Amino acid sequence: MLSTSTLIIGATFSAFSYLNPILTRVTGFGAAVVPLLLVAYGAATVAGNTVVGRLADRRTVGVQVAGLALNAVFLAGFALSAGERVPAVLFMLGIGFVGVTMNPAMGVRVQRAGGTGPLVNTVHTSFITLGVIIGSLVGGVAIDAFGLRAPLWLGAGLAVLGLATLAPERARRRAAPVPEPESGRAALTA
């Protein structure tokens, strides 16, 4: 669960940390436009938090699966279309909508497994911070080696790894027996 949280945040921050140079040097926006685009990114994050917050309790793992899959698609799409303004902005907004907005689902999942105590939340926060560090640090190294689209590809890869961390839990859920409904007479006496 902690590794999933690390990878969710790492995938998002590998892109977020470098949005300014990507948007100015690759997409071709002027420096004065980037703050407005970041406000739009923030608005997408608020909208995503609203959606995820409503679904996190009931569909915790499903939210994470959908969010990671969409984030991988948005990050790869942004990497492919970073040179074209409209698709680049749409993919960037998609990353804002599904990236860090998975925090409610991450928190619910960890608290269900470990409780709500301060140590559980502190450790979880440390793993989230580790994701920020990994995404930003490795994204910067990737830029030096491969150019400004590299952190977007890195983010897509981290999102796919995050999906892989959810596979064992999804398999356990599929293998768990489905409780049978109570028979008519037993249900009446209960």
Beta strands, then each sheet from edge to edge (+ up, - down):
end
